[in-house]
Amino acid sequence: MVSDQDEAIANALELLMINQNGIGAAIEELAKWIHERGSTDVAASAVGALEVLDTNAEGIMGVIKLLRT
């Protein structure tokens, strides 16, 4: 059985994850816009930031699952 504290932490992490996904979507749109205007180095840097967000999202999801088991 999941404790109330673990569930509260998992819920908070899930909300942060939703925010992180929104930020990732915004960065992706900006990177596309920047790339279309010829600033490929800056766009590549933004894509690198997206990769970090994706990697961290996997870790956060793992912790959420652990807390809910």
MILUMZA-436576 format. One record per residue: residue in one letter; x, y, z of N, C-alpha, C in turn. Coordinates in nm, 4 decimals, padded with zeros to 6 digits. Example, Ala and Ser with C-alpha at 12.3 -4.5 7.8 and 13.67 -1.06 7.14 Angstrom:
<bakes>
A,01.3190,-00.5690,00.7800,01.2300,-00.4500,00.7800,01.3200,-00.3300,00.7800
S,01.2850,-00.2250,00.7080,01.3670,-00.1060,00.7140,01.2900,00.0030,00.7870
</bakes>
This chain:
<bakes>
M,00.0838,-00.1182,00.0000,00.0000,00.0000,00.0000,00.0886,00.1248,00.0000
V,00.0522,00.2206,-00.0807,00.1272,00.3446,-00.0939,00.0894,00.4378,00.0206
S,00.1899,00.4932,00.0875,00.1607,00.5861,00.1968,00.1083,00.7177,00.1413
D,00.0389,00.7905,00.2259,-00.0131,00.9215,00.1845,00.1010,01.0151,00.1450
Q,00.2107,01.0070,00.2168,00.3258,01.0923,00.1864,00.3855,01.0575,00.0501
D,00.4013,00.9293,00.0228,00.4552,00.8873,-00.1067,00.3628,00.9288,-00.2204
E,00.2307,00.9163,-00.1973,00.1352,00.9550,-00.3007,00.1407,01.1059,-00.3253
A,00.1542,01.1835,-00.2183,00.1635,01.3296,-00.2327,00.2899,01.3684,-00.3097
I,00.3996,01.3007,-00.2796,00.5248,01.3287,-00.3509,00.5114,01.2898,-00.4978
A,00.4529,01.1744,-00.5237,00.4327,01.1291,-00.6621,00.3433,01.2272,-00.7377
N,00.2376,01.2759,-00.6725,00.1488,01.3728,-00.7364,00.2223,01.5023,-00.7689
A,00.3044,01.5493,-00.6757,00.3811,01.6720,-00.6995,00.4797,01.6524,-00.8140
L,00.5468,01.5383,-00.8167,00.6399,01.5094,-00.9259,00.5674,01.5018,-01.0591
E,00.4469,01.4456,-01.0573,00.3706,01.4358,-01.1812,00.3341,01.5748,-01.2339
L,00.2970,01.6665,-01.1439,00.2681,01.8037,-01.1862,00.3928,01.8719,-01.2429
L,00.5061,01.8494,-01.1787,00.6318,01.9041,-01.2316,00.6631,01.8455,-01.3684
M,00.6316,01.7191,-01.3854,00.6544,01.6521,-01.5132,00.5676,01.7141,-01.6224
I,00.4424,01.7444,-01.5890,00.3526,01.8091,-01.6849,00.4091,01.9452,-01.7240
N,00.4573,02.0202,-01.6249,00.5195,02.1497,-01.6535,00.6424,02.1325,-01.7421
Q,00.7239,02.0323,-01.7122,00.8444,02.0075,-01.7903,00.8084,01.9744,-01.9341
N,00.7022,01.8971,-01.9549,00.6590,01.8642,-02.0907,00.6154,01.9901,-02.1656
G,00.5469,02.0792,-02.0966,00.5057,02.2056,-02.1584,00.6242,02.2914,-02.1964
I,00.7213,02.2991,-02.1083,00.8437,02.3747,-02.1377,00.9163,02.3126,-02.2564
G,00.9215,02.1793,-02.2592,00.9855,02.1101,-02.3712,00.9172,02.1412,-02.5029
A,00.7843,02.1438,-02.5018,00.7099,02.1741,-02.6245,00.7395,02.3166,-02.6706
A,00.7479,02.4087,-02.5758,00.7778,02.5473,-02.6113,00.9193,02.5602,-02.6679
I,01.0150,02.4922,-02.6070,01.1527,02.4961,-02.6569,01.1589,02.4363,-02.7976
E,01.0852,02.3295,-02.8185,01.0843,02.2668,-02.9511,01.0318,02.3630,-03.0576
E,00.9235,02.4335,-03.0268,00.8681,02.5313,-03.1209,00.9667,02.6450,-03.1464
L,01.0303,02.6926,-03.0406,01.1291,02.8001,-03.0568,01.2492,02.7533,-03.1379
A,01.2939,02.6304,-03.1127,01.4078,02.5767,-03.1877,01.3753,02.5689,-03.3365
K,01.2535,02.5245,-03.3677,01.2106,02.5176,-03.5082,01.2098,02.6577,-03.5700
W,01.1533,02.7531,-03.4986,01.1451,02.8905,-03.5461,01.2852,02.9493,-03.5684
I,01.3741,02.9247,-03.4745,01.5120,02.9742,-03.4848,01.5834,02.9102,-03.6032
H,01.5671,02.7790,-03.6187,01.6319,02.7066,-03.7287,01.5843,02.7592,-03.8639
E,01.4537,02.7858,-03.8749,01.3984,02.8365,-04.0008,01.4557,02.9730,-04.0378
R,01.5070,03.0437,-03.9410,01.5636,03.1758,-03.9657,01.7156,03.1721,-03.9800
G,01.7709,03.0503,-03.9867,01.9109,03.0339,-04.0210,02.0094,03.0254,-03.9067
S,01.9621,03.0299,-03.7846,02.0543,03.0230,-03.6709,02.0637,02.8776,-03.6234
T,02.1330,02.7984,-03.7032,02.1366,02.6542,-03.6775,02.2108,02.6185,-03.5491
D,02.3126,02.6968,-03.5120,02.3866,02.6677,-03.3884,02.2970,02.6850,-03.2661
V,02.2204,02.7917,-03.2649,02.1301,02.8153,-03.1519,02.0205,02.7092,-03.1498
A,01.9690,02.6738,-03.2650,01.8668,02.5693,-03.2725,01.9216,02.4361,-03.2218
A,02.0441,02.4046,-03.2572,02.1065,02.2806,-03.2112,02.1227,02.2814,-03.0597
S,02.1546,02.3962,-03.0038,02.1664,02.4083,-02.8589,02.0318,02.3841,-02.7917
A,01.9255,02.4362,-02.8497,01.7915,02.4143,-02.7965,01.7540,02.2663,-02.8030
V,01.7905,02.2008,-02.9114,01.7637,02.0575,-02.9244,01.8403,01.9806,-02.8172
G,01.9618,02.0234,-02.7873,02.0384,01.9611,-02.6791,01.9669,01.9746,-02.5450
A,01.9078,02.0914,-02.5216,01.8310,02.1117,-02.3985,01.7106,02.0187,-02.3942
L,01.6468,01.9971,-02.5087,01.5335,01.9047,-02.5155,01.5755,01.7623,-02.4799
E,01.6929,01.7234,-02.5249,01.7424,01.5893,-02.4946,01.7628,01.5716,-02.3446
V,01.8119,01.6763,-02.2782,01.8294,01.6712,-02.1329,01.6937,01.6580,-02.0645
L,01.5953,01.7363,-02.1113,01.4609,01.7259,-02.0543,01.4056,01.5846,-02.0702
D,01.4246,01.5247,-02.1866,01.3760,01.3890,-02.2113,01.4434,01.2882,-02.1191
T,01.5735,01.3001,-02.1028,01.6470,01.2088,-02.0152,01.5979,01.2223,-01.8721
N,01.5828,01.3453,-01.8261,01.5366,01.3676,-01.6894,01.3931,01.3216,-01.6711
A,01.3117,01.3326,-01.7740,01.1724,01.2873,-01.7659,01.1663,01.1372,-01.7384
E,01.2543,01.0632,-01.8001,01.2585,00.9189,-01.7770,01.2898,00.8886,-01.6305
G,01.3837,00.9612,-01.5743,01.4187,00.9422,-01.4336,01.3047,00.9800,-01.3408
I,01.2383,01.0898,-01.3705,01.1257,01.1333,-01.2878,01.0134,01.0305,-01.2930
M,00.9834,00.9800,-01.4118,00.8784,00.8791,-01.4243,00.9126,00.7527,-01.3454
G,01.0400,00.7181,-01.3456,01.0828,00.6015,-01.2684,01.0580,00.6205,-01.1195
V,01.0864,00.7391,-01.0689,01.0640,00.7676,-00.9280,00.9153,00.7680,-00.8965
I,00.8341,00.8255,-00.9846,00.6890,00.8260,-00.9636,00.6375,00.6827,-00.9538
K,00.6807,00.5974,-01.0450,00.6372,00.4574,-01.0421,00.6817,00.3884,-00.9130
L,00.8048,00.4150,-00.8698,00.8568,00.3570,-00.7481,00.7745,00.4007,-00.6270
L,00.7426,00.5288,-00.6209,00.6641,00.5799,-00.5086,00.5229,00.5208,-00.5056
R,00.4705,00.4869,-00.6203,00.3321,00.4381,-00.6273,00.3220,00.2857,-00.6169
T,00.4325,00.2186,-00.5964,00.4259,00.0723,-00.5814,00.4289,00.0335,-00.4360
</bakes>
